[in-house]
Amino acid sequence: MKHSIFFKTILLIVLANNVPAFAQQPLIANIESRQTQTLNGMWKYIVDPYELGYYDYRGQVRDTQNDPNPSETFFLNYKPVHPSERVEYNFDASDNILVPRDWNSQKEKLFYYEGTLWYYKAFDYTSVPNRRQFVYIGAANYEADVYLNGKKLGKHIGGFTPFNFEITGMLNPKDNFLIIKVDNKRGLEKIPTVNTDWWNYGGITRDVQIVDVAETFIRDYYVQLSPKDRTSLDVWVQLDGKNKANQKVTLEISDAEIVTTLTTDENGFAQKTLKTKVLNYWSPQKPFLYQVNLIHQNQKLTEKIGFRTIETKGADILLNGESVFLRGISIHEENGIRGGRAYSREDAQMLLGWAKELGCNFVRLAHYPHNENMARVADEMGMMVWAEVPVYWTIQWKNEATFLNAKNQLTELITRDKNRSSVIIWSVANETPVQPERTQFLKLLIETARSLDKVRLVSAALEQHSVEQFANIHTIDDPLQQFVDVISFNQYIGWYSGLPESCKSVVFDIKFDKPVIISEFGGDALQGLHGTKEERWTEEFQEDLYIETLKMIDKIPQLRGVSPWILADFRSPRRPLPNIQEGWNRKGLISETGNKKRAFFVLQEYYKVKKEAFETKK
Ligand code: GCB
């Protein structure tokens, strides 16, 4: 089937079956530079495992009813007017919870909870005439139904990407209430699906803000070097509002001596390619960022953007035209020291700071879009980034709604981070089973990434196996290799198969002349548990596994990067072993309490040597 036909078919099926469409209101870019009022802080919450507030006793969704029963319809925030009235909920008298933060790490009783929680926040708002307001939510895992002052704004599906709803004309000077129903139940049709090796942290895990903009405003923009040409910039802007046509937007990058004007078409869109002088290019050695201003009438948006090219040539990854080796580490979005999901700039500084100490110039942000601070801090620190969507293990490849959901999550991620110089790779999947429907699904995701972003590389973490009859020869048998820019694969020789010793005889045979990244390898060790290298779960076993694995993979001629599994121990319900795991995946190089294990120093040494080898070759 031709792709356009495939998409049309999907669309028809979606319309016919009334499958929820995943298209949200278009995302507003660069919230940091906008006029905002934060709604972070204490909220009230009601735990609602049976979804009393959402469905009536006949299973009808209350927010689609003309006259829902106020005694049970939580989003109305109804208060009894007479003592005789039956109202079975009360946000004001309910417990407090912090936003942003997952609920599991805040409340002991919610540690294992998977289901619905209703969040409530009261606030005042002083509006200025002729402005527009939006509520912007950084992420809520997994499904969010959002209501303002008793009215539904919309629903968002997907736990790791931002969304916004327009609320112009709906705000009062006093006593507004925003109610968000967040449901993190796992489901077979979801992305990710029921089975993951990480904690299903629920809640509003990122910032919530009211964004205040002009009637016609710059909603989104893109400023990046043109692919393969380091002396031209591709720029586009998208205005939103009644007067979006035929408007002038000024782009100013004073340090690059750029001032130019773009004029929008009838859709409020304008684009331009500009010739520049030779710039200070962004790289891990010198993460130079330019102050970029976009000005429309009296609004000015500003942010720091780095300029660099990233491309592949044969087996090389070229950053600004020079071959690089990606000295990486995989990271989960978790702060084990505080507990729970990482979300803040400080969290990003801690995690990326550890990576820096390890000698990394690259991080794999596994297995879902991390918060925006990660890519922003990576820009500042000079860390290249692999960003990923949670198409993980076995999902429903034939389910159109599942595909649209994955596509939407990828689109929201790219929309948010397209101006981050640190981000060099979009990854569309992790360890997915090779079969035709899955390959078609992922191929379409790759095409989505390429159509939204022409300047970054695309990859997916694949699987490897040994060749029949030659147990020591390992290869990748996956048609997806043709479609990705970088061949990445996870391998656990010495941990899930054999002992570290077995690495000695393994040879990888990779058929493509493309760069190879080992996107995962590793083994569990309990920090502080010592023994011989033959004793599993000891730091010495993990250390030996690193030594042997690094020697083994170094023999791959196309090897251009590695991101071992993983920076720090992370919570996983799949890890029950008493006294060792206790609910933690122990493959971290650092414990959840922040202590380094022996393998940390093996990798640090390897990266020191790699850095010298690659950087002196030039
Ligand atoms: C993998 C997965 C990762 C797991 C890891 C493990 O292959 O990609 O999510 O956590 O192995 O520890 O088994």
Boltz pocket constraint, residues with backbone or C-beta under 6 A from the ligand:
constraints:
  - pocket:
      binder: B
      contacts: [[A, 197], [A, 367], [A, 430], [A, 431], [A, 490], [A, 520], [A, 565], [A, 585], [A, 587]]
      max_distance: 6.0
